[in-house]
């Protein structure tokens, strides 16, 4: 993929970034868990449970639902741009991780969780 193509995809992601907000910030359970550093954004573009944090079934369902919504979004955008879902997810992850708020946890490509 060329640098120009990657820039185009990032631009498209920013243009439709409401998906991520709709998939997470509209969800109070997820937002509360992110604020407590129990759930965080990961380099693969999906939400994950931070370390060995304890989560209940309701939160696990919410994480699964958000991640399913994201995967569908990534698949659609990837198809439109002729790239893989993984590339689309990684580009979105970069944006999500960079926009994490103070006190939230993120997981880098090295697999380590860190608090922003």
N, C-alpha and C positions, 0 to 999 in steps of 0.2 A: 504494500500500500504506500502510495506517495505521501509526502508531507502535506501536500495540498488536499489530498483526499481525506487524510486524518483531520485536518483543520475543518473541512466541510462537515464531517461527521460530528465533531465537537460543536460546531455552530448549530447543527441540527439538534443536537442534544440540549444545548442551551435554549434553543427556541422552543423545545417541547419539554423542558425540564420540569414543568408542572406535573409530569407523570410521577417523578420521584417524590415531590412534595405531596401530591395527592395520595400516593401509596404509603407515605409514612407520616408526614406532619398532620394530616387530617385524622390520624389514628392516635388517640390519646394514650392508649396502652403502650404503643411503640415509642412514642415521644417520651413518656415517663421513664421507660426502661433505658432509652438512650441517655436521658438526663442523669440517671443513676449509674451509668456506665455498665449496665447489665447486657445491653444490646448495642452493637455498633456496626458501622459501615465497614465493608471488607474490600480489598483490592480486586476481588472478582466481580464486584457490582451487586452483591447481595448482602442482606443483613445476616449477622451471626451473633451467637451468644458469646459474650466475652469470657474467656477463660473457662473456669468451672463454676460460673455463676449459676445459682439455682433459679429456674424459671418454671412457672406453673403451666398447665395445659393450655389455658386461654392465651398466654403470651406465645407459646410455641405455635398455636394455630395462627395467630396474627402474623408472626414472622413468616410462616409457610405461605400464607395468603399474599403478603406483600412480595415475597420472592417469586411467587408464581406470576403475579401481575408484572413484575419487572422482566421476567424471562419472556413473557409474551410481547412486551414492549420492545425488548432487545431484538427478538426474532423479527418483528415487523420492520424495525429500523434497519437491521442488518440486511434484510432482503431488499429493501428500497435502495440501499447504498452498495450492494454487492460485496459485503464483507461478512465475516463470521459473527455469530452471536457473542463469542468470547471477546472479540475486538471491541464490539459495541459496548459490552458490559464493562470491560476494563476502562474504556474512555469515560463512561458514565461514572464508574467508581472513582476515578481521579477527581472528577468534579464534585462528587458527593463528599469525598474525604477532605478535599480542600475547603469545602463549605461547612464542615463540622464545627459546632460551637464549642467554646471553652467548657471543659468538664466532660465532654463526650469522649468515647473511646473509638478508635479506628484500628483496623488491622491491615498492615502493609503487606506487600508481596512476599516479604520474608516470613510471614506467618505470625509475627509478634504484634500483640495488642499494645497500644499506647494511648494515654490520655492526652487530649488536645489541650 
